[in-house]
Amino acid sequence: MKTLDVSQAAAAAHTGGVLSAILKAEGGSFYVELETRTAGVAVLVTSNNRRPRAFRNPVKALEVIRELGLQTGRFSLEAWRPDEVKFERQNRPDRAQAMKATHASAAAYDTWVRQQVQEAIDDPLPTIAHDDVMGKADARIEAMRKGKR
């Protein structure tokens, strides 16, 4: 079975190597097959693990087909069973916990940053003028150019 990821499919479609798209339903997911000029039918796969790219929503699959530059195609809904979508979806409580921890950490960091900024604003010590700091920096750079450290 020939496989193409999105970038390969786009290149093939751009050069005229793809004739049309086939949107196939299987279970609760949709898959895209591409009719090519030379290799027959190729399956659209994910880039990282080269598995067939599954779409839960057929509109998203059609958007990808359109982004490839394809204007014609067919569809097959023979094996579509939308009631299986609930069974195919994996429950990921570990990701939910990780996201909650990430959000809590971000909120704590935001609070810390805001506190630091407010403390700097409220600081009664006089600040050094920008021109003074730049003058010292320029003098240091000039000394380094002359070989003095």
N, C-alpha and C positions, 0 to 999 in steps of 0.2 A: 504494500500500500504506500503510495506516494504521500508525503506530508509537506506542508508549507506553513511557516509561521506568517504573521501579518506582514512583516517587512519583505519577506520573500514573495508573498502573494501580491503585494503592492507592486513590486518590481516586475513580476511576471505579467500582471494586468496592464501595467504601463507600457510594456513592450509588445502587447498584443498576444501574449501567450495564454491568456485565460479567456475562454469563450463566454462562460456564464457561471452563475452560482446556483447551488442547490441547497435549500434550507430544509434540513431534516429534523423531525422531532423524534426523540426516543425517551420514553418515560416522561419525566417532567422537565427535560432539558432540550435545547435546540442546538444543532451542530451545523456547520457550514462545510459543504463540499464544493470544490471548484472544478469545472470541466476545463481541462487544458488542451492545447492543440496537439501536444506530442506525448504527454505522459498519461493521458486518460483522465481519470478522476483523482483529485488530490484532496486530502482532508486538511482543514485549517486546524493547526495545533498551537499550543502555548509555546512561548520561546524558551522557557527555562527547562521544562521536563518533557517536552515534545508529546504530551498527551492531547487527544482531541479537545479543542477549546469548547467548553460547554457554556451556553447562555441560558439563564433562567427566563429571560424576557426576549421574545422574538423580535421586538422592536430594536433592542440593542444589537442583535445579530444583523438585522437589516441595515442599521447605521454603519456597522463595520463593512458590510458588503458595498454600501454606497461609497464609503471612504476609500475602498480599494479601486473605485472608478468603474464599477460594474453597474450596468443598467438593466440587464435582463437575467432571468433565472426561473427556477421552479421551486416548488415546495412540496413536502410530503408530510402529512399529519397522521399517517396510518398507525404509527407506534406511539402517538402522543397520549399520555395518561396524566393529565394535570393533577389528579388526586394523589399521585406519587411524589409530588414536590415536597410535601411535609416529611416523607420518609427519607428522602435523599439528603435533606439539609442536615448537616452535622451541628450538634449543639457544642458550643465551645465555651464552657464556663471558665476555663483557664484564661482565655483571652479577655473575657469580661472582667475578671479579677485584675488582670494585668493593666487593662485600660483604666479601671477605677484607681489603681495605685499610681499610674502615670498622671492622671488628672489631679489627684491629691498632692502629688509631688510638685506639679506645675503650680498649683494654687499656693502651696507653701513658699515656693520660690518667688512667686509674684508678690506675696505679702512681704517677704524679706527685702526684695528690691525696693518696693515702695517705702518701706521703713528706712532703708539706707538713704534713699533720695530725700525723704523728709528730714532726716537727721542732718544731712548736708545743707539743706535749705535753712534749717533752724540754727546751725552752728554760728555762735557769736564771734568766733575768731575772724580777724580780717583776712581777706583773700589776697593773694598776690596778683597784681595786674598782669594781664596777658602780655603787654609790651615788655614788662620786666622779665618774664619767663622766656620770651622769644629772644630778648637781648642776651640772656645768659646762654641760651642754646646756640645762638649764632657765634658767640665768643668761643664756646667749647668746640664747635665745628671748625672755626678758623684756626684754633690752636692745634687741632688734630691734623689739619692740612699742612701746617708748618712743622709737623713732626713732634710736637709736644703733647704729652698726654696728661 
